[in-house]
Every structure is written in structure tokens, then in C-alpha cells.
């Protein structure tokens, strides 16, 4: 019972993080930097929770073979801690500037403290610098234990300082999980360092991972409350996550604008205008695959994202949407027609980025809108000409 009371927090943290990681592995996009880091770090934390629990379980059990096991487990714990925090710092650096080249001199400087820690930890079975195991298999801190802790928490503090200085360069949905991952282990680890015998370093890290996952999930998709389509930010997050994976020849985008929404609002009221938007999106969804993404990027403007299609397929998708709107208008369900303007294209290698594609399909949509207005004006003048 005493053993359970000592490791109960670790046990709960392990089970909770294991379930969350299993869910994350099946839902998060593994090509995103933060998501990939979450999956890798959570696996390491799970292993460390097991190691720490085993250390507590065998501590004081006077068997020569377990003394060797205890040394190996503690070596793993002390080596992994600064390695993990260094990885977190480097992740912050990469997110701040994804295209920056790493400087060799800087990497060497960052590695020096971890290498010092590695040397001290590995030599501890002989000199007891970081920790020692007595002949009765009892763990004790060494005189340089503080140095190992300082190296571990130093990377966390360095990363937090970098986040604070450059917070405007990191999107808010990325900044919070990064901060949570650092602050919780920092507090838990400092408490464990000051109060010998407490086990908070890895359990607090595990709980921070659970909290971070909720924000990773939230940053993936937020829905527009009216149309239940993705929001603009959700679309940009997804494009940013998938950008490197998407093949440049099969990534298509349609920019759609619901025409004459203002006259509908002015004539029939804003509630009817909202119904018109919801109906328009329903017609769009009925015309495309369930896997295709629809996002609201403006009041009456939407983007449809197609993966795995060529330009001919993209054209057919737009034609299918037009036909669906024509069929709806022909049924005369409402006293007003629902019309849309479209701009569409594939991502081309000559584009400098996704924003250029968005700008292009937006411009093509306005060309379509102007062409329809011009055609309508010409038709009206022709009717006036032939009228008696």
C-alpha cells in the first residue's frame, strides 16, 4: 500500500497520457511540427514514468541484481530529462523560423551542457557525482545533483525567454501549448528538487502533455457557428500543416462568393440572409465529396479545398456545383435565386506559397462576378432595344 501511495500520481498520469496519446495518434496530423513533437515527447514521458515508478518500487530492496537495475534506470532518467528540454527549445526555434538554417556553432554550444550532464550521470555509479545507490539499494542524491537539474531547467527557461521575446512571431494557438509544456514540468521539477522524495517532474510533464493536446485539437478545427464550415483560421492552420505533404499537382482550391446576399438581407431580413447562406453551403456539400473541406473566409465568401484532383476534375466539381444551384433555383423554393461566383485553380510550382494561390482564385472569382454582371447588363440593354 505504501508503494502504491508513492506512485499513484505517476500511475494516473501514465494511464491518462497513454489514452490521450492513443487518441492523438489517430487524429492529429503527424506532419505538423507541434503534433509530431507531441507524439514523440509523450512516448518518452510514458517511458520515463515507467522508469521512475520502477525506481521507487525497487528502492531499498536489498538484492545485488536490483542495484544494477536501479543504476540503469536512474541513468536513463537523468540523461533523458535535459535531452527532452533541449528538444523542446529547438522546437521553439524551428517554429519561430521554419526556414532558418541551424548554425553549427550555436548547436555545439547548446549540446555542451547536455554532454557534461551525460558524462556526470554515466560516471555516477563510480563517483556518485549526480546520484548514488547504497549497498542496501537506496537512492541518494550526489553533490552535483543541482547541476543536472540546472541544465534541465536551463533549457526550459531559455525556451520560455525566447517565447516571451518573440511571442508575436508565433501564432496564439501554437504559443499556449508550447508554454504549458514548459511551465508545468518546471514547477513540478523545482518542487521535486526542493522537497526530496516527491515525484512531480514526470507526472507534471504528463499532465502538461494532456493539457497541450486539448489545444492541439482545438487549433486543428474550429467551425463557423452559422454554416458549420471551417473558419478562416482553421483553414490556414490545416494548409500550414499539410503544405509539405500535398503534391503540387493535385492540390486544388475553389473560391466561392454568394451573389447578391445584401439585397436578400435588405428585402427579406438578415435571418433570411442567414438561411440563404446555410442553403448555399448545403448545396455545395451535396455536390462534393465528404472529404473535401469547406471554410468560411468572409461574410459571404467560402473556400473549398480539394486534395487529389487535376484541373479537369476541379472544373467538373465547379460545374456540378453550378448545376446543383440551377436545379435549386428552377424549383422556385424561394422568391429569390441563389447564385454564386467561382474562381478556381491548382497549386502550381511557380507559386511562391499558398497565399498566392488564394489571391489567384480570389481574383478569378471576381472576374467571374464581373463577367456575369456585364452579361446581365448587355442582356438588359438588348431587351430595352427591342421593346416597343
N, C-alpha and C positions, 0 to 999 in steps of 0.2 A: 504493500500500500504506500509506503514511504517513497518507493521508486516511482510509482505512478503519479504521486503528488508533485514530484520534482520535474517530471517530463510531460505532465498533462497538457501544458500550454504548447509545447513542441508537437505533441501528438495531434492536437486540434488544428494547429497551424499546418501540419503536414497534410492531414486529410482535406482541409479546406482548399489549400493551394493545389493539391493533386486533382481535385474535382474541377476547379477553375481552369487549370492548365489543359485538362482533357477537353473541356468545352471550348477553350480558346483555340486549341489545335484544329478543331473542326469548323471554326467560324472566322477566325482572323486571317487576313491576307498575309501570307508568310513572306512576301516580297517587300513589305514595308519595313523600314529600319526599326521603328519602335516595336512593331509587332514581333519581328524576328528576335529583337533583343529580349522582349518579354518571355518568349518561349524558351530561349537559351538560358536566360538567367533563372527563370522559375525552375528549370530542371536542375541547375546547380544548387539552388536553395533547397530543393527537396532532398538532394543527396546530403547536403550539409546538415539538415535537420536529422536525418538518419544517423549520421556520424556523431552528432552531438548527443543524441539520445543514447547511442551505444556507449559513448564515453562515460555518461552518467551511470548507465546500467552496470558497467564492469569496474567502475571506480571503487577501490577498496576491496575488491575480490582478489585475495592473495593466491594467484596462480601465475607461475612464470610465463606461460604462453600468453596469458591475457595482458601481461605487462608489455609484451611486444606489440600486441594488437592496439593497446592504448596509445603507445608511442606513434604508431602508424596513423591512427585516427586523428590524433592531435596535430600531427604534421600536416595532414590533409586540411584540417580546419584552418590552421594558421597560414598556410600557403594560399588557400583559395580566397580568403577574405580580401586582402589587398588586390589580388588579381581581378576580383569581381568589381571592386570600386574603381579600379583603373579602366576596366572595360566601359563602365558607366560614364566616366569622364570623357573617354574617346567617343562614345556615342553622342554626347552633348556637342562635342566639337564637330562631328560629321553632320549633325542636324543643323548646326549653325551655318555651315557652308558645305553643302553636299559635294561640291565640285572642287573643293580645295585639295591640293596635294599635300600629303603629310610630309613634314620636314624631318629628316633623319636625325638631326641634332636634337630637336625637341623630343622625339620619341626615345632617344637614348637617355636624355635627362629624366624623362618620366619613368623609364624602366629601372634606373639606378636604385631608387628606394625599394622597389619590389624585389630586385635581385639581392639587396642587402638583407631584406626580410627573409628571403628564401634561404640564404646562406646561414643566417642565425637559427632559423627554425630547424633546418636539416641537421645542424651541428648540436642542437639542444639535447639529444639523447646522451651526448658525451660531456658537454659543458654546462647544460642547464641554463643557457642564456635567456631563452624565451619561456621555457617551461621544463619541468622535470617530473618523473614518475618515481615515487619512492619504492623501496623493496617490498612494501606492503600494497603496491599498486594504487597509490594515492596521488592524484594530480596536484601539482603545486606550480604557481607562477614563478618565473625566473626574474632576475634583476633587470633584464631588458624587455620585459613584457610590455612596458609602456611604449617602447619604440615601435614594436609591431602594431600596437593599437594606433599610434600616431600616424604611421604610414597608411594604415587602412582608412582612418577617418580623414587623413590629409587629402586623399584623392576626392572624397565626398565634399569636403569644404572647398576644394579648388573648383570642382564642378558647379557647386552652388554659387560660388563667386562669379563664375563665367555666365551662369544663367541670369544672375542679377544684373550684371553689366550689359549683357546682350539680350535682355528679355524681349526687346521689340523685334528681334530677328527670328524669334521662334513663335509659331502660332500658339494661341492660348490653349487649344485642345492638345497640343504636344507638351506645353510647358508644365501643366499641372501634374500629369503622371510622372514626368521626369523629376519634379521637385519632391513628390510624395515618396518616390523610390529612395531618395537620398535622406530625407528628413527623418522618416521612421527608424531606419537602421541606425542613423546617427544618434538619435535619442536613446533607443534601446541599447545600443552598444556602449554608450557612455555610462548608462545606469549599471550595465553588467560589469564594466570596468571598475566603477567606484564601489559597487557592493558585491563583493566576492561571493560566488555561489548562485547568483541569479542567472537565469537563462533567458535572455531577451534579444540578443543580437540577431539570431537567425529566425526566431519566431516573429519578431517585429518586421524583419525583411520579408517574410512570407506574407504577413498581413498587408504590408505596403504593396506587394505584388497583386493581391486580391483587389485592393482599392484602385490601383493603377489600371487593372483590367476593365473595371466598370467605365473608366474614362476612355480607354482604348475602344471599347464597344460603342460608347456614345459618339466618339469622334468619327466613327465609320459612317453611320447613317442617322440623319435627323429628317423627319418628314414635315412637309408643309401641312399645317392643320386643315386647310380648306380642301386641297386637291389630293392629299395623301401621296404626293410625289416627293422626291428628294428635294432638299433645299439646295441653294446655290453652293453653300459651304460643303455640304455632303458630296456634291458632285466634284468639286475641286479636290477634296480630300481623296476621293476614290481615284480620280485621274492621277493625282500625285502618287498614290500607292501603286497603281497599275501601269504607270507610264513606261517603266523599264521593261515590263513583261509583254506589253502589247506590241504586236508586229506592226510595223509602219504601213503595211499594205492592207491590213484587214481591220483597221480602226476607223469607223465612220461616225459622223455626227450630223444630226438634223436640228436646225434652229427653227422653232415654230412660234408664230405670233397669231393670237386670236384676233381677227379683224373686227373693227367697229364695236369694241366692247363698251366704249364710252357712250355711244348712242343708246345701247341696251340699258346701261345704268341710268341714263338721263330719262329715258322713256318709261321703263318698267321698274326702275328701282334697283338699288345695289344688291338686294337679296336675289333678284332675278339674274343680275350680272354674275353673282357667285354661282348660281345654278348653271349658267351658261358655261362658265369655266369648268365646273365639275363634269358637265356633259361632254365638253370638248375632250377632256382627258380620258373619259370613259371610251369615247370613240377611238381615240389614239391607241389606248391599251387593247382594244378589240382588234386592232389592225396589226399589232406587232407581237413578237414573242414575249413570253413572261419573263425571260432572262434579260430583255432589253431594258435599259434604265431611262426613266423619265424624271427630269428635275425642273423645278420652277425657278427660273433665274430672274424674273421680273414680275410685274403685276399681271400681265397677260402674255408673257414670253416663257417658253419652255425649251429645254434641250433634250433630245433623245440620243442616247449613246448606244451604238451598235458595235459589238465585237464579232469578229469572224465573218466579215462580209466584204465583197468587192463593190465597185461603183455601180455595176448593173443591179446588184441586189439592193443597194441603197436606193436607187431610182425606183425599183419596184415597190419597196417599202413606202416611199413617199406617195407613189401612185395609188397604193392600196389605202392609205390614209385619206387621200383626196376622195376616192370613190366611196369610202365609208361616210364621209361628211356629206357628199352629194346625195347618197341614199337617205340619210337622215333628213336633209332639207326637203327632199322630194316627198317625204311622208307628212310634211307640214305639221309636225308636232307642236311647234311654237310659232307665234306670229312673226318671228324674225328668223333669218337664216343664220347658221353658224358657218363662218368662213375662216380660213387660215391662210397665212402666207408662209412659205418654206424657203429655207436655204440649207444646202447640204453639200458635204464633200468628205473625202477620205483624208486621213493624215498622210501627208506626203513627206518624203525625205528632206525636201528643201525647206520645210518649215523649221523655224528656229525653236519652236516649242509649242505646247498645247494651246497657249493663249492665241497664237497666230491662227490656229485652226478655228477657234471660237470667233475671232474677229472676222475671219473669212466667211463662215457660214452665216454670221450676223449680217454682214454686208450683202450676201446673196439673198437673204430673206427680205431685206429692204428693197432690193432690185425687183424681186417678185411682187412685193406690195405696190411699188410704183408702176410696174408694168400693168397690173390689174386695174389700178386707178386710171391710167392712161387709156386702156382699152375701154373702160366703162365710160370715160369722157367722150371718146370718139363715137361710141355707140349712141350716147345721148344726143350728140350733135347730129348724127345721121337721122335719128328719129325726128328731131326738130326740123330737119331739112325737108323730109318727105311729108311732114304733117301739113294739112290744108290750111 
